Amino acid sequence: METFGASAFRGDHLLKPGVWAVGFVADWCPWSDAFRPAFERFAADAPGPCAYGDISDESNPLWETLAIDVVPTIVLFRDGVPVARRDGVRGRGLSAADLDAMRRSLADLARRPPT
């Protein structure tokens, strides 16, 4: 699994070909810390590549570009375009059910040809 550090993570990292999942996290967020082990398990079983996108710097333009209001958030990309997402809930983060739903979406996207 790739990890894009806060200082190096830019929007052009999202332009990779194929279908893949990015878990957006911030080092100052306790819900992101709790999310990391669950996302690592998700990535180990995922039917496609996964990466962490560290957007700890609140001036990172991806907060606005992807309209991320809460971390952690998972976004599925196809050829650099966001096609599905699950946003964390304030005071809770993401649940196991959220990760299961994203795993199913990732598998479905990986099976379907691009449109």
N, C-alpha and C positions, 0 to 999 in steps of 0.2 A: 504494500500500500504506500502510495506517495504521500509525503507531507510537505506542504508549502508553508514555509515560515512566514511570520507576520511581515518581516521587512522585504521578503522576496515575492510575496504572493500578489500577482497582478492579474488583471482581466485576461491577458493573453494566455495564461495557463488554462483557461476554460475553453480554449478553441481546439482542444484535442479531438481527433476523429473518433467515431464510434459512440457507444452508449456507456456512460459511467456515472458514478455517484460521488458527490462531494459533501462532506460533513463540515459545515462552517462552524467554527468555534472561536472563542476568545479566551486568552489566558487569565483574564480577570473575572471570568464568569464561573461560579461554583457549579452551575448546571452543566457547563461544558466539561468540567473535570469529571463529573459523574457520568457523562455521556461517552467519554473516550473508550472505556473498556467495552461498553455495549456496541459502539460503532466498530471496534476492532473485531468483535465476534461477527457482526453484520458483514464486514468486509471479507472475513475468512470464508463465509458461506455464500457470498454474493455471486450471482451469475454474470459478473462483469467487473471491470476495474473500479477501484475506489480510491479516494484521496481525502486528506484533511485540508481544509482551507483555513488557515489561521488569519483571522481578520481582527486581531486584538487592537490594532491601531484604529481608533474610531474615525480617523480622517481617511481611511482606506475607501476609495470610491465605490468598491463593491457593495458596501452597505446600502448606498443609494441605487446603484445600477441594478442590483438584484432585489431591492426593496426588502432587505433583511431588517426586521425590527427586533427579533429575539434570537439569541444563540442558546443552544445549538439549533441549527436548521439544516436539513438535508435537501439538496437540489439534485435532480437527475438531469443530465445533459445528453443530447444527441447531436453530435457534430458541432459542439459549442453552443447549442441553443438549449435554454432551460425548457424541459418538457413536463416535469412533475416536481413537486416539492412537498415537504412537510415541515412546517414551522414549529419551533419550540413554543411552549406556553410559559408565560411569565410565572415564576415561582414553582415551576414543575419541570421544565425542559421537554424532552421527548420520552414517550413511553415505549415499552416493548411492542405494543400494538402498532405504534407509529412506525417502528423499524420493520415489523412484519409486513405492513402495508407497502412500504417502500421496497422491500425485497421482492414482493410480488410484482410491483410496477416495473422494477428493473428487469426481472425475468421476462415479463411481457414485452417490454421495449426491445430487449435483446433478441427475441424471437421474430419480431416484426421487421420487415424491410423498411428502410427510410422512405418517406413520402416525398 
